Amino acid sequence: VQSTPNMKSRAAGGREPTQLRTLALELSSLARADGSARWTQDSNGTSVIAAVYGPRQAAQRKENAEQAVIEIVMKPRSGMAGSREREYEAIIRQTLEGVVLTAQHPRTSIMVVLQVAADRGSLLSCALNAACAALVDAGVPMRRMLASVSCVMRNDGPGLLLDPDDAEQLAARQLVVMTFAHQYKPDSQPEQQQGDGSTTQPCNGKVIATLDEGALACHTVAGQAGLGGSTVFSADELLDAFDICRQGCQQVANFMHSAALRLLQPVA
C-alpha cells in the first residue's frame, strides 16, 4: 500500500517544503518473524525492513521481573554496524519503551531487528515507522502508536524542509527528528442540543488519528554543512520545526491507519 505518488524531487520543483515523499508499507513479508513490515519513503528512496520476535522468554541475564525488555538490532545495508547504528538503536529502544505496554509481559524479551534496504535521507524516522508497523503486525500491546518524520534547517537561508532526502541532509545546517504518539478515535460531529437540555456528540462513522500534544521524542544532529560553521539554532527555529514535524506526523499517522486497515482486513 502506498500514499499518493509524488515522483518529482524537491529540486525539480515537484515537492513543496512541507510535503512528504511517497510512503509505502508492506506487512507480514517475513514468514519466520512474529511480525514484520517494510516502510519505504519514495520508490527510489529510504527503505527499512523491520522484524519483531516475541514477546518470548528473555535470557536470564537480561530478564526483568516486572516488565518486558525491548531489544533493538539495526543492520546497515552493507558492512558492519557502526556508531551511528548503535546510537539509533538506543534512540529507537527508548522511544518504543514509551508506547509498548511492557508490564503485560514480564520476564520476556521483544526483539526488533531493523535491516536498512536503502538510505536516501530521513533514515531514523523511517526505521521508527517500520518498527511501529511491525509491532502492530506482531500484535504486541501498545498504549499508543507512533509516527516519526525528519526536517532540516537550511544552511543557505531561512525555512525548513520536511522529509529531506540525502542531498538535502548533506546541505543542511541541522537535522531534526521528531516522533509523536497517536491514537485513533471516532470522528465526532459537533455537539447537538436535545429537547431535555442534554447534549449528544454523534459519530459520523469515520476514525481519525489524534496526535498527543507533546512530542514523544526529539533528536537533533548537526548537518554536514553545519559542521563547518554554526550549528546553533534558536528557540523559534525549534518551535517551527516542532510545528512542521507535527504536521508531517499527522500525515504519517493517517497513512499508517489507512494502510493497516487495507493490509490487515480478512480475506473473503
Residue frames relative to the residue before (quaternion, step in Angstrom):
aa qw qx qy qz dx dy dz
V 1.0000 0.0000 0.0000 0.0000 0.00 0.00 0.00
Q 0.0060 -0.8075 0.5899 -0.0034 3.58 -0.91 0.83
S 0.5409 -0.6027 0.4798 0.3378 3.52 -1.30 0.44
T 0.7419 -0.3728 0.2845 0.4793 3.56 -1.30 -0.04
P 0.4565 -0.7212 0.4389 0.2808 3.62 -0.56 1.07
N 0.0054 -0.7551 0.6556 0.0006 3.53 -1.13 0.79
M 0.1229 -0.8753 0.4669 0.0273 3.52 0.21 1.33
K 0.6581 0.5246 -0.3204 0.4348 3.60 1.17 -0.38
S 0.4497 -0.6665 0.5205 0.2874 3.55 -1.15 0.62
R 0.6363 -0.5148 0.3943 0.4180 3.55 -1.27 0.27
A 0.6261 0.5559 -0.3376 0.4301 3.58 1.04 -0.76
A 0.6888 0.4690 -0.2769 0.4785 3.57 1.11 -0.65
G 0.5442 -0.6487 0.3823 0.3700 3.54 1.28 0.08
G 0.5506 0.6503 -0.3802 0.3596 3.56 1.22 0.25
R 0.7603 0.3011 -0.1817 0.5461 3.61 1.22 -0.18
E 0.4070 -0.7201 0.5133 0.2286 3.55 -0.84 1.03
P 0.6604 -0.5238 0.3526 0.4065 3.63 -1.18 0.43
T 0.7485 0.3706 -0.2119 0.5075 3.61 1.12 -0.60
Q 0.5516 0.6317 -0.3796 0.3907 3.59 1.25 0.23
L 0.3985 -0.7115 0.5323 0.2270 3.55 -1.00 0.90
R 0.5268 -0.5650 0.5126 0.3749 3.50 -1.31 0.29
T 0.6721 -0.4770 0.3629 0.4348 3.59 -1.27 0.19
L 0.2293 -0.7785 0.5734 0.1119 3.59 -0.82 1.03
A 0.0096 -0.7831 0.6218 -0.0036 3.56 -1.09 0.75
L 0.0657 -0.8018 0.5939 -0.0021 3.56 -1.04 0.83
E 0.0472 -0.7514 0.6580 0.0169 3.53 -1.08 0.92
L 0.1608 -0.7882 0.5889 0.0777 3.59 -0.97 0.86
S 0.8468 0.2012 -0.1399 0.4720 3.56 -1.31 0.48
S 0.3067 0.7812 -0.4922 0.2312 3.57 1.00 0.79
L 0.7157 0.3766 -0.2356 0.5390 3.62 1.25 -0.32
A 0.3907 -0.7748 0.4520 0.2066 3.57 -0.50 1.22
R 0.7380 0.4516 -0.2513 0.4339 3.62 0.92 -0.79
A 0.6019 0.5445 -0.3665 0.4550 3.60 1.23 -0.14
D 0.5482 -0.5998 0.4636 0.3532 3.58 -1.22 0.47
G 0.7754 -0.0690 0.0335 0.6269 3.55 1.23 -0.46
S 0.0264 0.8109 -0.5836 0.0330 3.58 -1.02 0.67
A 0.0190 -0.7827 0.6221 -0.0097 3.52 -1.27 0.50
R 0.1637 -0.7362 0.6451 0.1227 3.51 -1.26 0.56
W 0.0943 -0.7961 0.5977 0.0060 3.55 -0.63 1.20
T 0.0279 -0.8111 0.5827 -0.0413 3.55 -0.75 1.13
Q 0.1363 -0.7608 0.6302 0.0737 3.53 -1.05 0.83
D 0.7956 -0.0119 -0.1050 0.5965 3.52 -0.14 1.47
S 0.5606 -0.6401 0.4127 0.3250 3.55 -0.96 0.87
N 0.7625 0.2588 -0.1647 0.5697 3.59 1.13 -0.61
G 0.5388 0.6556 -0.3738 0.3744 3.55 1.24 0.42
T 0.8039 -0.2688 0.2171 0.4842 3.54 -1.17 -0.67
S 0.0250 0.7966 -0.6008 0.0619 3.55 -0.98 0.91
V 0.0261 -0.7927 0.6084 -0.0285 3.56 -0.91 0.99
I 0.2154 -0.7497 0.6152 0.1139 3.55 -1.02 0.91
A 0.1053 -0.8034 0.5857 0.0207 3.58 -0.74 1.10
A 0.0693 -0.7753 0.6274 0.0218 3.55 -1.05 0.87
V 0.1752 -0.7835 0.5916 0.0740 3.57 -0.93 0.95
Y 0.0664 -0.7743 0.6292 0.0123 3.54 -0.97 0.97
G 0.7145 0.3923 -0.3004 0.4953 3.56 -0.57 1.14
P 0.4535 -0.0126 -0.8505 -0.2662 1.40 -2.52 -0.25
R 0.0240 0.7795 -0.6238 0.0521 3.54 -1.00 0.93
Q 0.7005 -0.4694 0.3162 0.4348 3.56 -1.24 0.36
A 0.3389 -0.7555 0.5306 0.1814 3.56 -0.79 1.07
A 0.5834 -0.5432 0.4612 0.3897 3.54 -1.23 0.45
Q 0.6150 -0.6067 0.3537 0.3585 3.57 -0.98 0.85
R 0.6833 0.4885 -0.2977 0.4537 3.60 0.97 -0.77
K 0.7210 0.4247 -0.2452 0.4896 3.60 1.23 -0.34
E 0.5713 0.6585 -0.3824 0.3061 3.58 1.09 -0.60
N 0.2204 -0.7377 0.6282 0.1121 3.51 -1.25 0.69
A 0.4461 -0.7351 0.4479 0.2449 3.58 -0.68 1.11
E 0.7444 0.4235 -0.2176 0.4681 3.60 1.18 -0.44
Q 0.8219 0.0522 -0.0073 0.5672 3.59 1.13 -0.40
A 0.6007 -0.5471 0.4409 0.3814 3.52 -1.34 0.23
V 0.3408 -0.7108 0.5787 0.2090 3.53 -1.22 0.58
I 0.2410 -0.7689 0.5777 0.1302 3.57 -0.81 1.02
E 0.0790 -0.7906 0.6072 0.0055 3.56 -0.78 1.08
I 0.1392 -0.7885 0.5976 0.0410 3.56 -0.96 0.94
V 0.0207 -0.7614 0.6480 0.0043 3.54 -0.99 0.91
M 0.0595 -0.8046 0.5908 0.0035 3.57 -0.65 1.12
K 0.1280 -0.8077 0.5750 0.0241 3.54 -0.76 1.11
P 0.4037 -0.7148 0.5098 0.2573 3.60 -0.80 0.95
R 0.6807 -0.4870 0.3491 0.4214 3.55 -1.27 0.29
S 0.7894 -0.0383 0.0355 0.6117 3.57 1.06 -0.72
G 0.7589 0.3694 -0.2717 0.4625 3.55 -1.19 0.49
M 0.6628 -0.5015 0.3926 0.3938 3.51 -1.38 -0.19
A 0.5582 -0.5849 0.4671 0.3578 3.55 -1.20 0.54
G 0.1749 -0.8051 0.5633 0.0625 3.55 -1.03 0.86
S 0.8004 -0.2905 0.2099 0.4806 3.54 -1.26 -0.42
R 0.6242 0.5411 -0.3568 0.4362 3.61 1.01 -0.69
E 0.6588 0.5031 -0.3137 0.4631 3.58 0.93 -0.87
R 0.6402 0.5164 -0.3312 0.4624 3.61 1.01 -0.79
E 0.6456 0.5144 -0.3191 0.4657 3.58 1.01 -0.82
Y 0.6660 0.4973 -0.3010 0.4675 3.58 0.92 -0.90
E 0.6078 0.5559 -0.3533 0.4436 3.60 1.02 -0.73
A 0.6677 0.4964 -0.3017 0.4655 3.59 0.92 -0.90
I 0.6558 0.5086 -0.3129 0.4618 3.61 0.96 -0.87
I 0.6756 0.4923 -0.2961 0.4621 3.58 0.88 -0.93
R 0.6434 0.5203 -0.3323 0.4528 3.60 0.95 -0.82
Q 0.6770 0.4893 -0.2971 0.4626 3.59 0.86 -0.93
T 0.6484 0.5177 -0.3185 0.4584 3.58 1.04 -0.76
L 0.6813 0.4850 -0.2914 0.4644 3.58 0.90 -0.90
E 0.6018 0.5628 -0.3600 0.4376 3.59 1.08 -0.61
G 0.6384 0.5396 -0.3215 0.4448 3.57 1.23 -0.41
V 0.7713 0.3313 -0.1887 0.5096 3.62 1.20 -0.29
V 0.6427 0.5167 -0.3357 0.4552 3.62 1.11 -0.52
L 0.3896 -0.7123 0.5371 0.2289 3.59 -0.98 0.88
T 0.1018 -0.8564 0.5055 0.0272 3.54 0.45 1.26
A 0.6014 0.5922 -0.3635 0.3944 3.62 1.08 -0.59
Q 0.6102 0.5752 -0.3574 0.4113 3.60 1.16 -0.39
H 0.7785 0.2504 -0.1380 0.5588 3.58 1.24 -0.34
P 0.0279 -0.8298 0.5573 -0.0019 3.63 0.45 1.14
R 0.8269 0.2315 -0.2061 0.4692 3.52 -1.27 0.60
T 0.6110 0.5331 -0.3700 0.4534 3.57 1.13 0.48
S 0.3235 -0.7137 0.5868 0.2042 3.51 -1.38 0.18
I 0.1188 -0.7418 0.6558 0.0743 3.54 -1.11 0.81
M 0.0826 -0.8232 0.5617 0.0057 3.56 -0.36 1.25
V 0.1012 -0.7698 0.6291 0.0369 3.55 -0.94 0.96
V 0.1114 -0.7885 0.6043 0.0266 3.56 -0.61 1.17
L 0.1130 -0.8061 0.5808 0.0085 3.56 -0.72 1.13
Q 0.0954 -0.7932 0.6013 0.0123 3.54 -0.63 1.18
V 0.3056 -0.7480 0.5615 0.1784 3.57 -0.67 1.10
A 0.2061 -0.7884 0.5713 0.0980 3.57 -0.64 1.13
A 0.7712 -0.0869 0.0736 0.6263 3.57 1.15 -0.69
D 0.1140 -0.7896 0.6012 0.0455 3.56 -1.03 0.81
R 0.1882 0.7621 -0.5938 0.1767 3.54 -0.36 1.31
G 0.8058 -0.2613 0.0928 0.5233 3.53 0.87 1.07
S 0.8412 0.1604 -0.1487 0.4944 3.55 -1.22 0.73
L 0.1581 0.8423 -0.5031 0.1111 3.58 1.03 0.77
L 0.6614 0.5195 -0.3286 0.4298 3.61 0.84 -0.91
S 0.6508 0.5053 -0.3169 0.4698 3.60 0.93 -0.83
C 0.6437 0.5255 -0.3142 0.4591 3.55 0.95 -0.87
A 0.6613 0.5063 -0.3021 0.4637 3.60 0.96 -0.87
L 0.6465 0.5168 -0.3196 0.4613 3.60 0.98 -0.81
N 0.6663 0.4913 -0.3031 0.4720 3.59 0.94 -0.84
A 0.6363 0.5170 -0.3247 0.4716 3.59 1.03 -0.76
A 0.6455 0.5245 -0.3194 0.4540 3.59 0.97 -0.85
C 0.6512 0.5146 -0.3138 0.4612 3.59 0.94 -0.87
A 0.6715 0.4961 -0.3019 0.4603 3.59 0.87 -0.92
A 0.6562 0.5063 -0.3154 0.4621 3.60 0.99 -0.77
L 0.6255 0.5257 -0.3357 0.4687 3.61 1.05 -0.70
V 0.6262 0.5151 -0.3293 0.4838 3.58 1.05 -0.75
D 0.6581 0.5136 -0.3053 0.4582 3.58 0.94 -0.89
A 0.6906 0.4690 -0.2710 0.4792 3.59 1.10 -0.70
G 0.4498 -0.7085 0.4413 0.3179 3.59 1.25 -0.22
V 0.3240 0.7414 -0.5198 0.2741 3.58 1.15 0.53
P 0.4341 -0.7178 0.4674 0.2789 3.64 -0.71 0.98
M 0.0194 -0.7991 0.5993 -0.0437 3.56 -0.91 1.01
R 0.4440 -0.6847 0.5073 0.2768 3.58 -1.05 0.73
R 0.7663 0.0268 -0.0053 0.6419 3.54 1.23 -0.57
M 0.3660 -0.6342 0.6062 0.3104 3.52 -1.34 0.20
L 0.2863 -0.7612 0.5496 0.1912 3.58 -1.23 0.13
A 0.1210 -0.7479 0.6481 0.0779 3.50 -1.32 0.47
S 0.0707 -0.8197 0.5684 -0.0118 3.56 -0.88 0.95
V 0.0205 0.7713 -0.6360 0.0154 3.55 -1.12 0.76
S 0.3070 -0.7227 0.5874 0.1962 3.54 -1.35 0.29
C 0.0164 -0.7587 0.6478 0.0664 3.53 -1.29 0.36
V 0.2612 -0.7600 0.5735 0.1587 3.57 -1.23 0.39
M 0.3537 -0.6715 0.6073 0.2350 3.49 -1.28 0.61
R 0.4156 -0.7521 0.4581 0.2275 3.52 -0.57 1.18
N 0.3945 -0.7174 0.5294 0.2222 3.53 -1.16 0.70
D 0.7042 0.4688 -0.2520 0.4699 3.58 1.24 -0.47
G 0.8141 -0.0855 0.0438 0.5728 3.58 1.19 0.31
P 0.6843 -0.4767 0.3445 0.4310 3.58 -1.28 0.00
G 0.6037 0.5802 -0.4156 0.3552 3.53 -1.28 0.28
L 0.2963 -0.7441 0.5807 0.1460 3.51 -1.30 0.53
L 0.2146 -0.7492 0.6125 0.1324 3.55 -1.21 0.57
L 0.2917 -0.7697 0.5485 0.1469 3.57 -0.74 1.10
D 0.8493 0.0875 -0.0933 0.5121 3.56 -1.14 0.77
P 0.0414 0.8478 -0.5275 0.0364 3.62 0.65 1.07
D 0.3881 -0.6642 0.5739 0.2808 3.54 -1.21 0.53
D 0.7457 -0.4235 0.2562 0.4461 3.59 -1.26 0.08
A 0.6403 0.5214 -0.3360 0.4531 3.62 1.00 -0.75
E 0.6638 0.4981 -0.2999 0.4703 3.60 0.98 -0.83
Q 0.6233 0.5270 -0.3414 0.4661 3.59 1.06 -0.66
L 0.6640 0.5107 -0.3072 0.4517 3.58 0.92 -0.88
A 0.7207 0.4312 -0.2433 0.4853 3.59 1.05 -0.73
A 0.5721 0.6358 -0.3631 0.3696 3.60 1.26 -0.11
R 0.5050 -0.6291 0.5087 0.3006 3.50 -1.34 0.44
Q 0.8031 -0.0227 0.0659 0.5917 3.56 1.03 -0.82
L 0.2273 -0.7425 0.6165 0.1302 3.54 -1.09 0.82
V 0.0809 -0.7884 0.6095 0.0187 3.58 -0.91 0.97
V 0.0914 -0.7774 0.6220 0.0212 3.57 -0.84 1.07
M 0.0084 0.8051 -0.5917 0.0404 3.58 -0.68 1.10
T 0.1334 -0.7809 0.6093 0.0350 3.50 -1.10 0.88
F 0.1126 -0.7914 0.5999 0.0321 3.56 -0.91 0.97
A 0.3693 -0.6803 0.5846 0.2428 3.54 -1.09 0.76
H 0.0041 0.8053 -0.5925 0.0202 3.55 -1.09 0.63
Q 0.1482 -0.7550 0.6297 0.1071 3.51 -1.33 0.35
Y 0.4214 -0.7009 0.5199 0.2468 3.54 -1.24 0.41
K 0.0287 -0.8066 0.5887 -0.0445 3.54 -0.80 1.08
P 0.5856 -0.5502 0.4429 0.3978 3.59 -1.21 0.43
D 0.4138 -0.6947 0.5341 0.2468 3.56 -1.02 0.84
S 0.1546 -0.8314 0.5308 0.0553 3.57 -0.15 1.30
Q 0.4228 -0.6751 0.5476 0.2562 3.53 -1.18 0.67
P 0.6849 -0.4655 0.3345 0.4497 3.62 -1.20 0.24
E 0.5999 -0.5806 0.4131 0.3638 3.55 -1.13 0.67
Q 0.2042 -0.7749 0.5903 0.0972 3.54 -1.09 0.82
Q 0.3933 -0.7192 0.5286 0.2208 3.56 -0.94 0.93
Q 0.2666 -0.7669 0.5689 0.1309 3.54 -0.89 1.04
G 0.6810 -0.5123 0.3442 0.3941 3.57 -1.28 0.35
D 0.7024 0.4544 -0.2735 0.4747 3.59 1.10 -0.61
G 0.6413 -0.5517 0.3196 0.4268 3.56 1.25 0.20
S 0.5802 0.5775 -0.3809 0.4298 3.58 1.23 -0.26
T 0.3163 -0.7346 0.5664 0.1989 3.55 -1.29 0.26
T 0.1299 -0.7624 0.6281 0.0856 3.54 -1.16 0.60
Q 0.2037 -0.7609 0.6053 0.1150 3.55 -1.22 0.57
P 0.1640 -0.8361 0.5157 0.0905 3.60 0.17 1.24
C 0.3692 -0.7044 0.5641 0.2220 3.54 -1.24 0.54
N 0.3732 -0.7480 0.5073 0.2093 3.57 -0.97 0.84
G 0.6206 -0.5865 0.3274 0.4045 3.57 1.27 0.25
K 0.6205 0.5337 -0.3439 0.4602 3.60 1.23 -0.14
V 0.2623 -0.7348 0.6040 0.1626 3.54 -1.28 0.48
I 0.1004 -0.8055 0.5834 0.0277 3.56 -0.87 0.96
A 0.4663 -0.6498 0.5246 0.2917 3.55 -1.23 0.53
T 0.1075 -0.7940 0.5977 0.0291 3.56 -0.79 1.05
L 0.2566 -0.7896 0.5428 0.1266 3.57 -0.52 1.19
D 0.5234 -0.5906 0.5056 0.3488 3.56 -1.19 0.58
E 0.6120 -0.5854 0.3887 0.3629 3.56 -1.15 0.61
G 0.7768 0.2949 -0.1586 0.5333 3.58 0.91 -0.89
A 0.5664 -0.5953 0.4490 0.3510 3.55 -1.24 0.44
L 0.4698 -0.6619 0.5130 0.2794 3.55 -1.09 0.77
A 0.7921 -0.0618 0.0691 0.6033 3.58 1.05 -0.75
C 0.0595 -0.7713 0.6333 0.0238 3.55 -1.20 0.66
H 0.0006 0.7983 -0.5997 0.0558 3.56 -0.82 1.05
T 0.0843 -0.8029 0.5896 0.0244 3.57 -0.82 0.98
V 0.0526 -0.7815 0.6217 -0.0045 3.53 -1.10 0.82
A 0.4513 -0.6739 0.5112 0.2845 3.58 -0.93 0.87
G 0.4003 -0.7187 0.5182 0.2339 3.57 -0.85 0.98
Q 0.6741 -0.4968 0.3511 0.4190 3.56 -1.25 0.35
A 0.6515 0.5070 -0.3227 0.4631 3.59 1.01 -0.74
G 0.6696 0.5157 -0.3013 0.4415 3.56 1.09 -0.72
L 0.5667 0.6235 -0.3868 0.3749 3.58 1.14 -0.51
G 0.6979 0.4574 -0.2724 0.4791 3.56 1.13 -0.58
G 0.7650 0.2591 -0.1554 0.5688 3.59 1.27 -0.14
S 0.7781 -0.2986 0.2447 0.4956 3.52 -1.00 -0.86
T 0.1777 -0.7702 0.6053 0.0941 3.55 -0.99 0.94
V 0.4518 0.6894 -0.4488 0.3452 3.58 1.28 0.16
F 0.0300 -0.7804 0.6241 0.0231 3.56 -1.04 0.79
S 0.5034 -0.6827 0.4521 0.2758 3.54 -1.10 0.72
A 0.6587 -0.4893 0.3901 0.4179 3.55 -1.34 0.22
D 0.6278 0.5390 -0.3346 0.4510 3.58 1.05 -0.74
E 0.6430 0.5144 -0.3257 0.4646 3.59 1.01 -0.78
L 0.6541 0.5041 -0.3162 0.4670 3.57 1.01 -0.79
L 0.6372 0.5153 -0.3232 0.4733 3.59 1.05 -0.73
D 0.6270 0.5174 -0.3288 0.4806 3.57 1.06 -0.74
A 0.6386 0.5177 -0.3186 0.4719 3.58 1.04 -0.81
F 0.6097 0.5512 -0.3374 0.4589 3.58 1.08 -0.78
D 0.6845 0.4977 -0.2870 0.4488 3.58 0.86 -0.97
I 0.7041 0.4586 -0.2840 0.4617 3.58 0.82 -0.95
C 0.6467 0.5064 -0.3227 0.4703 3.59 1.06 -0.69
R 0.6221 0.5339 -0.3456 0.4566 3.58 1.04 -0.71
Q 0.6340 0.5130 -0.3261 0.4781 3.57 1.03 -0.77
G 0.6607 0.5050 -0.3045 0.4644 3.57 0.98 -0.83
C 0.6533 0.5105 -0.3144 0.4624 3.58 0.99 -0.81
Q 0.5901 0.5532 -0.3688 0.4581 3.59 1.12 -0.59
Q 0.6521 0.5034 -0.3108 0.4740 3.58 1.00 -0.81
V 0.6442 0.5178 -0.3172 0.4650 3.59 0.99 -0.85
A 0.6604 0.5098 -0.3068 0.4581 3.59 0.93 -0.91
N 0.6469 0.5128 -0.3193 0.4654 3.59 0.96 -0.81
F 0.6599 0.4996 -0.3041 0.4717 3.57 0.97 -0.86
M 0.6519 0.5265 -0.3220 0.4407 3.58 0.90 -0.91
H 0.6452 0.5239 -0.3183 0.4561 3.57 1.01 -0.80
S 0.7004 0.4616 -0.2798 0.4670 3.58 0.77 -0.99
A 0.6556 0.5118 -0.3143 0.4576 3.60 1.01 -0.80
A 0.6665 0.5051 -0.3071 0.4543 3.59 0.92 -0.90
L 0.6239 0.5420 -0.3416 0.4475 3.59 1.00 -0.77
R 0.6921 0.4728 -0.2769 0.4698 3.57 0.93 -0.88
L 0.7207 0.4634 -0.2560 0.4476 3.58 0.96 -0.85
L 0.7473 0.4107 -0.2116 0.4776 3.58 1.10 -0.71
Q 0.4832 0.6680 -0.4525 0.3401 3.59 1.19 -0.11
P 0.5374 -0.6475 0.4219 0.3375 3.62 -0.94 0.81
V 0.4555 -0.6740 0.5162 0.2678 3.52 -1.15 0.74
A 0.4288 -0.7156 0.4916 0.2498 3.56 -0.79 1.02
